[in-house]
Amino acid sequence: MIRDGHIGYKEWMSLSVISIGGKIFNPSSLIIATSGQRAAWIVSLLSGLTSQLFLFLILRFMRAHPEQSFLDVLSKRVGRWAFYWYGAIIFGAMTINGAINLRLLVDQTKIVTLPNTPVSVLMLISLLLALYLNHKGVETIGRVSYAIFPWMMAVILALFVMLVNQVRVSSLFPILGPGIEQVGLEGMKHGLYYGEVLALPLLAHLVRDQKTFEKGLKRAGFYVVAFTTAFLLLELLVLGFPASIRVSFPFLEMARLIFLGRFIQHLEGIFAAVWLIIAFVQVAIDLYLATYTFAVLFKVRSYQPLLPAMASLLFLLALLPHYFYQTLLFKDQLLMHWGGVVVYGTLVVFFLIGWLRKGRAGGHDGAAGTPHHGVLGSGGTGGHRVRHNDRG
């Protein structure tokens, strides 16, 4: 039994995989497919390497302060201003990301299965499920993530196995698509495609220990980059180009193509059921990160009372796009291009300041005199805690 709001390795890794990799089931992959064309899988790989590099730097930056939130470490090593700066960035990014994931979930549900149901009704149902999980706390979200993680991996592996008879290797060439320069540029522009991995270190204090936190997050990042890149490659080999960028829902379209004789076909309903559950949990994680970060920034003692207001904000933001592809454009331009510049630029500044202060202090923490504020309930004395009711 996990106690005191701490989750173990399996729950933490599963939660991280769904948060980062749940997008494989929604149309977000069209952003990478469109930008990279035949080399979309290479763009995905470059984006994943970028996010994994910065994750490695974050974990190294946090290593001297085990079992503490990344915000807490920033407050110590860089300054209190860094705590507010990065916290505000993550709050804004996860709020926008949650609204986009909510809208993509609703659009896909409406178009594929419930065409006569109003968008607002589908959003309300989705948010009510997310609110229930958030009210129960991070332990419950972790347990649900762990319960559906095997199903997530099973449908992905099944897709590869059952479509191997439809692979056309000739679709892979020219292997660099629009050219090496364009592929490299698109990889840099979409460096935040796996950006959730940079928000999850804010929850480090909720994981059982530092080793579990690092191991779970690193493995989750590796798994997600690997199977997303492989999925984009499979999509190209099965659908070909330009068909791979013209389908609205790549995952469900690939599932619809499964045909292994008379009795193994029309399996998209099974794949859609797994996708729906994962999409609900992904929205719940986005809502949790946004609400929890907001509560810390404004020193609210408990995040649960803020959940209805934050869910309402996600609801309103998700209504802004007028049509399906506008949601993808909004995610591509605002969250990835501009968001990548802001997030990665901010992290570089923090790392430089932190390591310069450490060097001036003779190898010790350059912010040793900075009082520990107990950010995110990480155990500081005399500081502010955010309480979380995570009894499940």
C-alpha positions in Angstrom: 0.0 0.0 0.0 1.4 3.4 -1.0 1.1 5.9 1.8 1.4 9.7 2.3 0.7 10.6 -1.4 3.8 8.8 -2.6 3.6 6.5 -5.7 5.9 3.7 -6.6 7.9 2.9 -9.7 5.2 1.1 -11.7 2.6 3.8 -11.1 5.0 6.7 -11.7 6.3 5.2 -15.0 2.8 4.4 -16.2 1.6 7.9 -15.4 4.6 9.4 -17.2 4.1 7.2 -20.3 0.5 8.2 -20.6 1.2 11.9 -20.0 4.0 12.0 -22.6 2.9 9.3 -25.1 -0.9 9.5 -25.0 -0.7 11.8 -28.0 0.0 8.8 -30.3 -3.7 7.9 -30.1 -4.9 11.4 -31.1 -4.2 13.4 -34.3 -1.2 15.2 -32.9 1.1 12.9 -34.9 -0.2 14.7 -38.0 2.0 17.7 -36.9 5.2 15.6 -37.2 4.0 13.7 -40.2 3.2 17.0 -42.1 6.5 18.7 -41.2 8.7 15.7 -41.9 6.8 14.0 -44.7 8.6 10.8 -45.5 11.2 11.6 -42.8 8.5 12.2 -40.1 10.0 9.3 -38.0 13.4 11.1 -38.1 11.8 14.4 -37.0 10.2 12.5 -34.1 13.5 10.9 -33.2 15.3 14.3 -33.2 12.5 15.9 -31.1 12.8 13.0 -28.6 16.6 13.3 -28.4 16.2 17.0 -27.6 13.7 16.5 -24.8 15.7 13.5 -23.4 18.8 15.7 -23.4 17.1 18.4 -21.3 15.6 15.8 -19.1 19.1 14.4 -18.4 20.3 17.9 -17.5 17.3 18.5 -15.2 17.9 15.2 -13.4 21.5 16.0 -12.9 20.6 19.5 -11.7 18.3 18.0 -9.1 20.6 15.2 -8.0 22.1 17.2 -5.0 18.5 17.7 -3.7 16.9 14.3 -3.7 13.1 13.8 -3.3 12.4 17.5 -3.9 10.4 19.1 -6.6 12.2 20.7 -9.5 10.7 24.0 -8.4 12.1 23.6 -5.0 15.5 22.9 -6.5 15.3 26.0 -8.7 14.4 28.1 -5.6 17.5 26.9 -3.9 20.1 26.9 -6.7 18.9 29.8 -8.8 16.6 32.0 -6.7 13.0 32.5 -5.8 12.3 34.3 -9.0 13.2 31.1 -11.0 10.6 29.2 -9.0 7.8 31.7 -10.1 9.1 32.0 -13.6 9.3 28.3 -14.4 6.1 27.6 -12.4 4.2 30.1 -14.5 5.5 28.6 -17.7 4.5 25.1 -16.7 1.1 26.3 -15.5 0.4 28.0 -18.8 1.8 25.2 -20.9 -0.1 22.4 -19.2 -3.3 24.5 -19.2 -3.1 25.0 -23.0 -1.9 21.4 -23.5 -4.9 20.1 -21.4 -7.3 22.2 -23.4 -5.9 21.0 -26.7 -5.9 17.3 -25.6 -9.5 17.8 -24.5 -10.6 19.3 -27.8 -8.8 16.6 -29.8 -10.5 13.9 -27.7 -13.9 15.4 -28.2 -13.4 16.1 -31.9 -12.2 12.5 -32.5 -15.1 11.1 -30.5 -17.7 13.3 -32.3 -16.5 12.6 -35.8 -15.8 8.8 -35.3 -18.6 7.6 -33.0 -21.0 10.3 -31.8 -21.6 12.7 -34.7 -24.9 14.0 -33.3 -23.7 14.8 -29.8 -22.8 18.5 -29.1 -19.2 19.3 -28.5 -20.0 21.0 -25.2 -21.7 17.9 -23.9 -18.8 15.7 -24.7 -16.4 18.2 -23.1 -18.5 18.3 -19.9 -18.5 14.5 -19.6 -14.7 14.3 -20.2 -14.0 17.0 -17.6 -16.3 15.3 -15.0 -14.2 12.1 -15.3 -11.0 14.1 -15.1 -12.3 16.0 -12.0 -13.2 12.7 -10.3 -9.6 11.3 -10.8 -8.1 14.6 -9.7 -10.2 14.8 -6.6 -9.0 11.3 -5.6 -5.4 12.5 -6.0 -2.2 11.4 -7.6 -2.2 8.0 -6.1 -5.5 7.1 -7.8 -4.3 8.6 -11.1 -1.1 6.5 -10.7 -3.1 3.3 -10.0 -5.4 3.9 -13.0 -2.4 4.6 -15.2 -0.8 1.4 -14.1 -4.0 -0.5 -14.7 -4.3 0.6 -18.4 -0.6 0.7 -19.2 -0.6 -3.0 -20.3 -3.6 -2.4 -22.5 -1.9 0.6 -24.1 1.3 -1.4 -24.9 -0.8 -4.4 -26.1 -2.8 -2.4 -28.7 0.4 -0.7 -30.0 2.2 -4.0 -30.3 -0.9 -5.6 -31.9 -1.0 -2.9 -34.5 2.6 -3.6 -35.5 2.1 -7.4 -35.6 -1.2 -7.3 -37.5 -0.1 -4.8 -40.1 3.2 -6.4 -41.0 1.6 -8.0 -44.0 0.7 -4.5 -45.5 4.1 -2.9 -45.2 5.6 -1.5 -48.4 9.3 -0.8 -48.0 9.3 1.3 -51.2 7.3 4.0 -49.4 10.3 4.8 -47.2 12.3 6.4 -50.0 13.6 9.0 -50.3 14.5 8.3 -46.7 15.3 12.0 -45.9 12.0 13.3 -47.3 12.3 17.0 -48.0 16.1 17.0 -47.3 18.5 16.8 -44.5 18.4 20.6 -43.8 14.6 20.7 -43.6 14.4 17.6 -41.5 17.0 19.0 -39.0 15.1 22.3 -38.9 11.8 20.6 -38.2 13.3 18.5 -35.5 14.5 21.6 -33.7 11.2 23.5 -34.3 9.2 20.5 -32.8 11.6 19.9 -29.9 8.7 20.3 -27.5 6.6 17.5 -29.0 7.5 15.4 -26.0 7.5 18.5 -23.7 5.4 16.9 -20.9 8.6 15.2 -19.7 9.9 18.7 -18.7 6.8 19.3 -16.5 6.7 16.0 -14.6 9.9 16.8 -12.5 7.6 19.2 -10.6 6.1 16.0 -9.0 9.4 14.5 -7.9 8.5 14.8 -4.2 5.4 12.7 -4.8 7.4 9.7 -5.9 8.6 7.2 -3.3 12.3 8.0 -3.6 14.8 9.7 -5.9 16.0 6.5 -7.7 12.4 5.6 -8.5 11.6 9.1 -9.8 14.7 9.1 -12.1 14.3 5.6 -13.3 10.6 5.8 -14.0 10.9 9.1 -15.9 13.9 8.2 -18.0 12.4 4.9 -19.0 9.0 6.5 -19.8 10.7 9.0 -22.0 12.7 6.3 -23.8 9.6 4.1 -24.3 7.5 6.9 -25.7 10.0 8.2 -28.1 10.7 4.7 -29.3 7.1 3.6 -30.0 6.0 7.0 -31.3 8.9 7.0 -33.8 8.1 3.4 -34.8 4.4 4.2 -35.2 5.2 7.1 -37.6 7.5 4.8 -39.5 4.8 2.1 -39.7 2.2 4.7 -40.8 4.5 5.7 -43.7 5.2 2.1 -44.7 1.5 1.1 -44.7 -0.3 4.2 -45.9 2.5 5.7 -48.0 3.1 9.4 -48.7 1.1 11.7 -49.1 -1.7 9.5 -47.7 0.0 9.5 -44.3 -0.6 13.3 -43.9 -4.2 13.2 -45.3 -5.9 10.9 -42.8 -7.5 12.8 -39.9 -7.1 10.1 -37.3 -4.0 8.0 -38.1 -4.2 5.5 -35.2 -7.8 4.5 -35.8 -7.3 4.5 -39.6 -4.4 2.1 -39.1 -6.6 -0.1 -36.8 -9.3 -0.1 -39.5 -6.8 -1.5 -42.1 -6.2 -4.7 -40.0 -7.2 -7.7 -42.1 -5.9 -11.2 -41.3 -8.4 -13.4 -43.0 -12.2 -13.8 -42.7 -12.4 -13.7 -38.9 -9.8 -11.1 -37.9 -11.0 -7.7 -39.3 -13.0 -4.7 -38.1 -11.1 -4.5 -34.9 -11.0 -0.7 -34.7 -13.7 -0.8 -32.0 -11.3 -2.5 -29.5 -8.6 0.0 -30.3 -11.0 2.9 -30.0 -12.1 1.7 -26.5 -8.5 1.7 -25.3 -7.8 5.1 -26.9 -10.8 6.6 -25.1 -9.7 5.5 -21.6 -6.1 6.7 -22.2 -7.3 10.0 -23.5 -9.4 10.6 -20.4 -6.5 9.8 -18.1 -4.2 12.1 -20.2 -6.6 15.0 -19.8 -6.8 14.3 -16.0 -3.0 14.4 -15.7 -2.9 17.7 -17.6 -5.5 19.1 -15.3 -3.7 17.8 -12.2 -0.4 19.4 -13.2 -2.0 22.8 -14.1 -4.1 23.0 -10.9 -1.3 21.8 -8.6 1.2 24.2 -10.1 -1.3 27.1 -9.8 -1.9 26.2 -6.1 1.8 26.3 -5.4 2.4 29.6 -7.2 -0.4 31.4 -5.3 0.2 29.6 -1.9 -3.2 27.9 -1.8 -3.2 25.3 1.0 -5.1 22.7 -1.0 -5.5 22.3 -4.7 -8.8 20.4 -4.7 -11.0 23.5 -4.3 -9.4 25.0 -7.5 -10.3 22.0 -9.7 -13.8 23.2 -10.8 -12.4 26.6 -11.8 -9.5 25.1 -13.7 -11.7 22.6 -15.4 -13.9 25.6 -16.5 -10.8 27.3 -17.9 -9.9 24.2 -19.9 -13.5 24.1 -21.2 -13.5 27.7 -22.4 -10.0 27.4 -24.0 -11.1 24.2 -25.8 -14.0 26.0 -27.4 -11.7 28.6 -29.1 -10.7 26.5 -32.2 -13.5 26.6 -34.8 -12.6 23.4 -36.6 -10.5 20.3 -36.2 -7.3 21.4 -38.1 -7.3 24.8 -36.3 -6.7 22.9 -33.1 -3.6 21.2 -34.6 -2.4 24.5 -36.0 -2.8 26.1 -32.6 -0.8 23.4 -30.9 1.9 23.5 -33.6 2.5 27.2 -33.7 1.8 28.3 -30.1 2.7 25.3 -28.0 5.6 23.8 -30.0 7.3 26.6 -31.9 7.0 29.5 -29.4 6.7 27.2 -26.4 9.9 25.4 -27.3 11.8 28.6 -27.5 10.5 29.8 -24.1 10.9 26.5 -22.2 14.3 25.5 -23.6 15.7 29.0 -23.4 14.5 29.3 -19.8 16.1 26.0 -18.8 19.5 27.0 -20.4 19.5 30.2 -18.4 18.7 28.4 -15.2 21.4 25.8 -15.8 24.0 28.4 -16.5 23.1 30.5 -13.4 22.9 27.4 -11.2 26.3 26.0 -12.3 28.0 29.4 -12.1 26.7 29.9 -8.5 27.9 26.4 -7.7 31.3 27.1 -9.1 31.7 30.3 -7.2 30.8 28.5 -4.0 33.7 26.2 -4.5 31.8 23.1 -5.7 29.0 23.5 -3.1 25.4 24.7 -3.7 25.8 28.3 -4.6 22.4 29.0 -3.1 23.1 27.4 0.2 22.0 30.5 2.0 18.7 30.6 0.3 15.9 29.5 2.7 14.1 26.3 1.9 10.5 27.2 1.2 9.0 23.8 1.1 7.8 24.3 -2.4 5.2 21.7 -3.5 5.2 20.2 -0.1 8.7 18.8 -0.4 9.5 18.9 3.2 10.9 22.3 3.9 10.5 23.7 7.4 8.6 26.9 8.0 7.5 27.1 4.4 4.3 26.7 2.5 2.9 23.3 1.6 0.2 22.3 -0.7 -1.9 19.6 0.8 -3.1 16.7 -1.3 -5.7 14.2 -0.3 -4.2 11.1 -2.0 -5.8 8.3 0.0 -7.3 7.1 -3.3 
